[in-house]
Amino acid sequence: MKVKCPKCGKEYEFDREKNKKMPSFFPFCSQRCKLIDLGAWLDGDYKIESPLKPENTEDSSQ
């Protein structure tokens, strides 16, 4: 199976039949890309900018 790293875009091969366990950095191509992505989350680079709709909140189920 060919997988594309969500951080750097590098395409790499992953054989699920041959490797029974997923790599610890999956779906990234390396631990480095995984840590760069984690840093982006911690810095607040990723955010949801649209406001929540009332039907998507916990209070709307009552």
N, C-alpha and C positions, 0 to 999 in steps of 0.2 A: 504494500500500500504506500503510495506517495503522499506525504503530508507537507503542507506549507506552513512554515513558522509564522505565527500571527504577529510577531514583533519585527523581524528583519526580512521576512518574505522568502527566505532560503527554503528550497524544496529538498526534502530528505526522504530516504527510504526507511520504512518501518515494517518489518515482517511479523505480524501478530502470531502466526503459526510457529515461527522459529523462536521468538522471544515471548515466553509465557507471561512475563510481567511487563507492565508499561514502564518506560523510563521515568525516573523521578521528576524530570523536567518536561514531560509531555504536556501539552502539544507543542512546546517550544523546541527549537533545534538544539539548544544547549542550556546549561545552568546559567550562563551569562545572560542570555535573552530572557530567561525566567526572572532573574533578579532585576534586570532593567525594567521589565513590566511591573514587577512588584513595587519598585521605586516610584514609578509613574502613579500607581494607585495611592501610595502613601503621600506623595506630593500633592494629590488632589487634581492631577491632570485629567482624570476620567470623572465625568459627572453627568447626571441626568438634568438637563436644563429645562425640560418642560414641567409645568406644575402638575401635581397629582390631581386626578379627577375624583370627585366625591365617591363615585362607585368603586374606586380602588383603595379606599381606606378601610380600616377595621371598623370604624364607627358606622359605616353605611350598611353593615350586615344586621344591625339591630332594628 
